[in-house]
Amino acid sequence: MIIKLDWFRCSPRKKWETQIHQSLEHFAALKPVSHAGIRVEENIESGHRFHISMLLSIPGPDLAAQAKGQTFDEALSKLNASICRSLTQRAKNNRRNTDAPKGVKPQFRG
């Protein structure tokens, strides 16, 4: 997996990088990830201090998510929840689309 990590208006911390890598490992266990782009932005003037956005290149359509929070941990946990929700929803939709009994044509083929 290729990881591109951008820090905007904040300095990288080893603890934050470790947390991001652990999250990516968790996502890779759910679905193979070939490329991950993460942007961490800190804005002191804003109501939400941290803004994290992530783009994952996975089989099928790429997955993009973003989250805001007062702390880095809050923003990252919101981002993780959003991506996990999207991955489980995609898996559920995929199972629903392939659950037809053998020999039955999909409805759109007539």
N, C-alpha and C positions, 0 to 999 in steps of 0.2 A: 504494500500500500504506500502510495506517495502522499505525503502530508505537507501542505503549505500553510504555515501559521503566520498571520500578520498581526502585529501589535500596533494599534493606532492611538496615539496620545496617552500611552501607558507603557511602563517598562515590564518586560516579561519576568515572571517569577517562576522558579523551579517547581513550586507546589502547584501552580496553575497549569503549567505544562504537563505535569504528571497526571493531574485530574483530566485534562483534555485527552491525553493518550489512553487513559483507562476507559474513558467514554468511547473512544474510537474502537478499542479492542472489543468492547461489549457489542457495539453495532456490527463489527466484522464477524462476530460469532453468530449474529442473527441473519446476516446477509453479506455476501462477499463485497468488500469495498475496494475499488481499484485506486481511487484518488479522493482525497479529502482536503477541502479548502476551508480554513477557519479564520475569521477576523474578530479580534477582541478590541473593543473601543471603550475608552473611558471618557466620560463627559461630566466634569464636575458641576457645571452650571445647570444641567438637566435634572429633572425629577428622578429619573432612573439613571444611576451613575454608570452602570455597565451595560453594554449592548454587545451581544455575541451573535454572529451569524455563521452558519455552516452549510456547505454544499458537499454532498456525498455522491460520488459516481458509483452507482450500483447497477446490476443487471435490471433492465427496464428503464423507466424514466428516472433521471437523477432526482435526488431528494434535497430540497433546500428548506432550511428552517432558521428562525431567528428568535431571540428572547432578550428581554430587558429585565434588570433587577437593581436593587439598591447595592447589593454586594455581588462579587464575582460568583460566589457559591450559589446564590439565589438565581442568577441569570443562567448559570450552567445547568442547574437542576431543572429549570423550566425548559431549557433547550433539549436536555436529555429526555424529558417526559414527552415533549412534542415529537421528537424523532421516533421514539419507541412507539408512540401512538400511531404514527404514520406507517411504520413498518408492520405493525400487527394488523392494521386496517388493510394494507396491501396484501398481506398473506391471507387474510380472511376473504377478500375479494377474489384472489386467485383460486382458493379452494372452492368458492361458490361457483366460479366459472368453469371449473374442471370436474365437478361432482356428478356430471351426467352419467347414467349407466352406459355400459359398452354397447355400441351399435345404435345409439340414439343420436340422430342428427341435431345440431343446434337449431333453434327456432328460426334464426335468420336465414338459413339455407333453404327452408321450405320443404 
